[in-house]
Amino acid sequence: MKFISPLRKVPSYSSIAWHESRTVPGVRFATKRASLGQRLELTKNVRELALRYEFLKAGEPSDQLGASLSDLLVRKLYIEWGVAELEGLRIDGQAATPEMLIANGPERLSDEIIEAIRAELELSDEERKNS
């Protein structure tokens, strides 16, 4: 009797995740899935801006503008770091890029993309248990 061993499936992993936009129909965007090294790099970059934001937010009204600037810089950093591709969007007649989205794109789409990036960066309950 011959036994045929089943072919072993090789695990596959994609370093990006595709999302259909809820705010701009027909647009798809790919966000990076963070590796440990990427998560570390991004966290270091965001940390300084976030600490500055919290400090300024608690200050005088004149400091509030600085807090807003820090928050906007963090949002820009998320898009620059986390957007791998954009499909189905033209800005001023050209195929959209992350840089164009930041400069001239619809803010509601930027908000949606930042939300997806942040969700990808958060640890799941299972990942929290294992860390």
C-alpha positions as CSV (number, residue, x, y, z in Angstrom):
1,M,0.0,0.0,0.0
2,K,1.4,3.4,-0.9
3,F,0.8,6.4,1.2
4,I,0.9,9.7,-0.5
5,S,1.9,12.4,1.8
6,P,-0.1,15.6,1.3
7,L,1.8,18.6,0.0
8,R,2.7,20.9,2.7
9,K,1.4,24.4,2.2
10,V,3.9,27.1,2.6
11,P,2.6,30.0,4.6
12,S,2.1,33.2,2.7
13,Y,2.2,36.8,4.1
14,S,1.4,40.1,2.4
15,S,3.1,43.1,3.8
16,I,0.2,45.3,2.7
17,A,-3.6,45.3,3.4
18,W,-6.1,46.6,0.8
19,H,-9.1,48.6,1.9
20,E,-12.1,49.9,-0.1
21,S,-12.8,53.5,0.8
22,R,-16.1,54.1,2.7
23,T,-15.9,57.9,2.2
24,V,-14.8,58.1,-1.5
25,P,-16.6,55.4,-3.6
26,G,-14.4,53.6,-6.1
27,V,-11.1,54.4,-4.2
28,R,-8.9,51.6,-2.9
29,F,-5.9,52.1,-0.8
30,A,-3.2,49.7,0.5
31,T,-1.7,50.2,4.0
32,K,1.5,48.7,5.3
33,R,1.3,45.9,7.8
34,A,3.9,46.8,10.4
35,S,6.7,44.4,11.2
36,L,8.4,44.7,14.6
37,G,11.1,46.9,13.2
38,Q,8.7,49.2,11.3
39,R,6.5,49.5,14.4
40,L,9.6,50.5,16.4
41,E,10.7,53.1,13.8
42,L,7.2,54.6,13.5
43,T,6.7,54.7,17.3
44,K,9.9,56.6,17.9
45,N,9.0,59.1,15.2
46,V,5.5,59.6,16.5
47,R,6.4,59.7,20.2
48,E,8.2,63.0,20.1
49,L,5.4,64.7,18.2
50,A,2.7,63.1,20.4
51,L,4.5,64.2,23.6
52,R,4.8,67.8,22.3
53,Y,1.1,67.7,21.3
54,E,0.0,66.7,24.8
55,F,2.3,69.3,26.5
56,L,1.1,72.1,24.3
57,K,-2.6,71.1,24.4
58,A,-2.5,71.6,28.2
59,G,-1.0,75.1,27.9
60,E,-2.1,78.6,27.1
61,P,-4.4,79.4,24.2
62,S,-1.4,80.4,22.1
63,D,0.1,77.0,22.7
64,Q,-3.1,75.4,21.2
65,L,-1.9,76.3,17.7
66,G,1.4,74.5,18.4
67,A,-0.6,71.5,19.6
68,S,-2.7,71.5,16.4
69,L,0.5,71.6,14.3
70,S,2.0,68.6,16.2
71,D,-1.2,66.7,15.6
72,L,-1.2,67.5,11.9
73,L,2.5,66.4,11.6
74,V,1.7,63.1,13.3
75,R,-1.2,62.6,10.8
76,K,1.1,63.4,7.9
77,L,3.7,61.0,9.2
78,Y,1.1,58.2,9.3
79,I,0.2,58.7,5.7
80,E,3.8,59.0,4.5
81,W,4.7,55.9,6.4
82,G,1.6,53.8,6.0
83,V,0.2,54.2,2.5
84,A,1.6,51.8,0.1
85,E,-0.7,52.4,-2.9
86,L,-3.8,54.4,-3.9
87,E,-6.1,53.3,-6.7
88,G,-9.1,54.9,-8.3
89,L,-8.3,58.5,-7.3
90,R,-7.1,61.4,-9.4
91,I,-6.0,64.7,-7.9
92,D,-5.9,67.6,-10.3
93,G,-5.8,65.2,-13.2
94,Q,-3.0,63.0,-12.0
95,A,-3.0,59.6,-10.4
96,A,-2.9,60.1,-6.6
97,T,0.1,59.5,-4.5
98,P,0.5,59.7,-0.8
99,E,2.2,63.1,-1.2
100,M,-0.6,64.4,-3.4
101,L,-3.2,63.2,-0.9
102,I,-1.5,65.2,1.8
103,A,-1.1,68.3,-0.3
104,N,-4.4,68.4,-2.2
105,G,-6.5,65.4,-1.5
106,P,-9.9,65.1,0.3
107,E,-9.3,65.3,4.0
108,R,-12.1,62.8,4.8
109,L,-10.1,60.2,2.8
110,S,-7.0,61.1,4.7
111,D,-8.9,60.6,8.0
112,E,-10.2,57.2,6.8
113,I,-6.7,56.1,5.8
114,I,-5.1,57.2,9.1
115,E,-7.8,55.3,10.9
116,A,-6.9,52.1,9.0
117,I,-3.2,52.6,9.6
118,R,-3.7,53.1,13.3
119,A,-6.0,50.0,13.4
120,E,-3.2,48.0,11.7
121,L,-0.7,49.2,14.2
122,E,-2.7,48.3,17.3
123,L,-2.1,44.9,18.8
124,S,-5.0,42.5,18.8
125,D,-6.2,40.9,22.1
126,E,-4.3,37.8,21.2
127,E,-1.1,39.7,20.4
128,R,-1.4,41.5,23.7
129,K,-1.7,38.2,25.6
130,N,1.5,36.9,24.0
131,S,3.6,40.0,24.6
